[in-house]
Structures are given as structure tokens and as C-alpha cells.
């Protein structure tokens, strides 16, 4: 089978992202042969390797890669990446952050680094579909995810730059997510952080809130 025919059959799958094993089954060739074929197509710019054994048709933004790299587990863009897209923070994150029900992992892709972080099923949600097809956390959920992951050992979320929450920020939605936290100590930690954010908001006005630090 030549490359043109193989690419046509891959496109007929009707999906943007796929794995080497998918192509192996589709074309009825060994995984090694499928990998060689895909590598040749990538060399011609017809497909793009986004991770080990993972490929996409055409270019994809880091935000779109979050869901592709997390597959088959669901995922959405959140944390600092979503906050930046919502205009809540000014600093451009060096990494695209996503939340998933799968394993916490970090990927180095041609489009940039992608960092996935796991949360429990009860806390998964609170996203919308952006114009580019990216699943993007709401402002409230992005901040909640950050506060929930703040105590993790990696310390990736130990601090946050000044946050502009805006007048339309829905504190009730944030509180509702906090009530869904099963662990009492983690729920108390998040609620304490929320109280600190609200107190800072009252001091400096509705437009900005001071940084949230790590454990207190």
C-alpha cells in the first residue's frame, strides 16, 4: 500500500487524532510497519507526531493537543492556561496545562510542552468548547482546579501571579465545586484559600486579587 492510499484511509476514519495501533489495525499491517508509514507521512508534513505512538492530521494548537494526548481519558485545558485565555492573568504560561481523569503526565511536542494533571471524577467538568474546538475550563473552574492541586508534592501550583477576576466572576460556582471535594482536609484547604481570595478582593477592589501561595 502506498502512502497516498494509506493517508486516504486514515482520513476516512473521521478523527483528527489517532494512535499507531489504530493505523496498524486499519491497514492490517504490523505496528512497526504502521510506525514507519506514519513517520514517512510526517516527514512530508501530512501527519504530525504529538507523542509516543500518537499522531494528528495537520497542525494542532497546544490546547487542542491536551485532549488528544490524554486519550482515551477525557481532558480539558485548565489552570494557568485557561486563566490566561480568560484574561485572568497576564503572564503567558510556558506550558499548556490540562486536567484529566487519566494519569498525570508531561509531554514535549512540536507545538510546545503539555502538562496533564489528574483530578477525581466528581471534580471533572466545568468547561466550555471554545471557537477552536478546545475544551476550556470556565474562569471559576480554572481557579478551582488550581486551588485543588495547590498542595500537591510537585509544587507546580504553589503560587499564582496577581489574578484579575472581573465583576462577572461567580463565587457561588467556585463554592459549589469546593463542596464536592470528598477529602475533609483538602476541602478545608481549598475553602481557606477561597476565603483568602475573597478577603483580598474586598481590600483591593473587584478587579484584582493578590497571589495565592502554597501551604499555610
C-alpha positions in Angstrom: 0.0 0.0 0.0 1.4 3.4 -1.0 1.4 6.5 1.2 -1.4 8.3 -0.7 -3.8 5.4 -0.2 -2.8 4.9 3.4 -3.4 8.6 4.1 -6.8 8.5 2.4 -7.9 5.6 4.6 -6.6 7.3 7.7 -8.6 10.4 6.8 -11.7 8.3 6.3 -11.6 7.5 10.0 -13.1 10.9 10.5 -10.9 11.7 13.6 -8.2 14.3 13.9 -6.0 12.3 16.4 -5.1 8.6 16.4 -2.5 6.1 17.5 -0.1 3.9 15.7 -2.1 0.8 16.8 -5.3 2.3 15.2 -3.5 2.6 11.8 -2.0 -0.9 12.3 -5.5 -2.4 12.7 -7.0 -0.2 9.9 -4.4 -1.1 7.3 -3.8 -4.7 8.6 -0.1 -4.2 9.0 2.2 -4.7 11.9 2.6 -1.8 14.4 6.3 -1.5 13.3 5.2 -1.1 9.6 2.4 1.4 10.7 5.0 3.4 12.6 7.3 3.6 9.6 4.5 4.6 7.3 3.3 7.3 9.7 6.9 8.6 10.1 7.2 8.9 6.3 3.9 10.8 6.2 5.1 13.1 9.0 8.3 13.7 7.0 6.1 15.1 4.2 4.1 17.2 6.7 0.9 15.2 6.1 0.6 14.0 9.7 2.2 15.2 12.9 3.6 13.2 15.8 2.4 14.6 19.1 3.6 11.9 21.5 4.8 8.3 21.7 2.6 6.4 19.3 0.2 9.3 18.9 -0.4 11.3 15.8 -2.7 14.0 14.4 -3.8 15.1 11.0 -2.4 18.6 10.2 -1.4 21.1 12.8 -2.9 21.4 16.2 -2.6 24.0 18.9 -1.3 23.0 22.3 -4.8 23.5 23.7 -6.2 21.0 21.2 -3.4 18.6 22.0 -4.5 18.4 25.6 -7.5 16.2 24.8 -5.6 14.2 22.2 -2.6 13.4 24.4 -4.9 12.4 27.3 -7.0 10.0 25.2 -8.7 7.6 25.9 -9.2 9.5 29.2 -11.1 12.8 28.9 -9.4 16.1 29.5 -9.7 19.9 29.1 -7.5 22.9 29.3 -7.4 24.5 32.7 -5.3 26.0 35.4 -2.9 28.9 34.3 -3.5 28.1 30.6 -7.3 28.7 30.9 -6.8 31.7 33.3 -4.6 33.3 30.6 -7.1 32.7 27.9 -9.8 34.2 30.0 -7.7 37.3 30.7 -7.4 36.5 34.4 -3.6 36.6 34.5 -1.1 38.5 32.3 1.9 36.1 32.3 1.9 33.6 29.4 2.3 30.1 30.8 5.4 28.3 29.4 3.4 25.1 29.5 -0.1 24.2 28.4 -1.9 22.8 31.4 -4.8 20.3 31.3 -6.9 18.4 33.7 -7.7 14.8 33.1 -9.2 11.6 34.6 -6.2 9.7 33.4 -2.6 9.7 34.6 -0.7 12.9 35.4 1.9 13.2 32.6 4.0 15.7 30.8 4.6 15.7 27.0 7.1 17.5 24.9 5.6 18.2 21.5 6.5 20.3 18.4 3.7 22.7 19.5 5.1 23.1 23.0 5.1 21.3 26.4 1.8 19.9 27.6 1.3 19.0 31.3 -1.7 16.9 32.4 -2.9 16.7 36.0 -5.4 14.3 37.4 -8.5 15.1 39.5 -11.2 12.8 40.8 -14.3 12.0 38.6 -16.5 14.0 40.9 -14.5 17.2 40.2 -14.2 16.7 36.4 -16.2 19.2 34.4 -16.9 22.9 34.4 -15.6 23.6 30.8 -16.9 25.0 27.6 -16.0 24.4 24.0 -14.0 27.3 22.6 -14.2 28.6 19.0 -11.2 26.5 18.0 -12.7 23.3 19.4 -10.7 23.3 22.6 -12.4 22.2 25.8 -11.6 25.1 28.1 -12.3 25.4 31.8 -14.6 28.3 32.9 -12.8 31.1 34.9 -14.3 29.7 38.1 -13.3 26.1 37.4 -9.8 27.1 36.3 -9.2 28.8 39.6 -10.8 25.9 41.5 -8.6 23.4 39.7 -5.5 25.5 40.7 -6.5 25.7 44.3 -7.4 22.0 44.5 -4.0 21.0 43.0 -2.1 23.6 45.0 -1.0 21.2 47.8 0.5 18.6 45.5 4.1 17.5 46.1 5.3 18.8 42.8 4.8 22.4 44.0 3.9 23.4 40.4 0.9 25.2 41.7 2.5 26.7 44.9 2.0 30.3 43.8 -0.1 32.3 41.3 0.5 35.8 39.9 -2.0 38.6 40.6 -5.4 37.5 39.3 -8.0 39.7 37.7 -11.3 38.0 38.4 -13.6 40.7 37.0 -17.1 41.7 38.0 -18.8 38.7 36.4 -16.8 36.1 38.4 -19.2 33.7 40.0 -18.1 32.9 43.5 -21.1 30.6 44.1 -19.9 28.3 41.3 -16.5 28.1 42.9 -18.0 27.3 46.3 -20.2 24.6 44.7 -17.2 22.9 43.3 -15.4 23.0 46.7 -18.4 21.3 48.3 -17.8 18.3 46.0 -14.3 17.6 47.4 -14.5 14.3 49.2 -11.5 14.6 51.5 -12.2 16.8 54.5 -8.6 18.2 54.8 -8.4 19.0 51.1 -11.8 20.7 51.2 -10.9 22.7 54.2 -7.6 23.8 52.5 -9.5 25.0 49.3 -12.2 26.7 51.3 -9.5 28.6 53.3 -7.9 29.7 50.1 -11.2 30.9 48.8 -11.8 32.9 52.0 -8.3 34.5 51.5 -9.1 35.4 47.8 -12.4 37.0 48.8 -10.8 38.9 51.7 -8.1 40.2 49.3 -10.8 41.1 46.7 -12.6 43.2 49.3 -9.3 45.0 50.2 -8.1 45.8 46.7 -11.4 46.1 44.8 -13.2 43.8 42.3 -10.6 43.9 39.6 -7.6 42.1 41.2 -6.8 39.6 43.8 -3.3 39.0 45.3 -1.4 35.9 44.6 -2.3 32.6 46.2 0.6 31.0 47.9 1.2 27.3 48.8 0.5 25.6 52.1 -0.3 27.8 55.1 
